[in-house]
Amino acid sequence: MAKKPQPDDALFLESLMDTNLYSMGAYFTDQHPDLVDDVIERSVAIEQQGLRGYADENGMPLESVFETLLTGLAVRYYKAVAS
């Protein structure tokens, strides 16, 4: 059974929304809703394989792989806080 939210919980959750990561995730989700699942899936694969391993395996520049990882993290962060 979930505990009843406390007033401090609301303030804490509100503070989580005041971050660049949250804003980035919200923007990507709003602008590219059809790509959300794909970017999350790719970011998980990057976490598992590492930046260099994923870049080498997929023939991608390291910078692009990092941007994909960061975007996926931002979208997951946004979804976790907004839910």
Residue pairs with C-beta under 8 A, 6 or more apart in sequence:
13 81
16 22
16 81
17 81
17 82
19 77
21 73
21 74
21 77
21 78
22 74
22 77
22 78
22 81
24 70
24 71
24 74
24 78
25 74
25 75
25 76
25 77
25 78
25 79
26 78
26 82
28 35
28 36
28 39
28 71
28 74
28 75
28 78
29 36
29 75
29 78
29 79
32 39
36 75
39 68
39 71
39 72
39 75
40 72
40 75
40 76
42 68
42 69
42 72
43 68
43 69
43 71
43 72
43 73
43 75
43 76
44 72
45 54
46 54
46 65
46 68
46 69
46 72
47 69
49 57
51 62
51 65
51 66
51 69
52 62
54 60
54 65
55 61
55 62
55 64
55 65
58 65
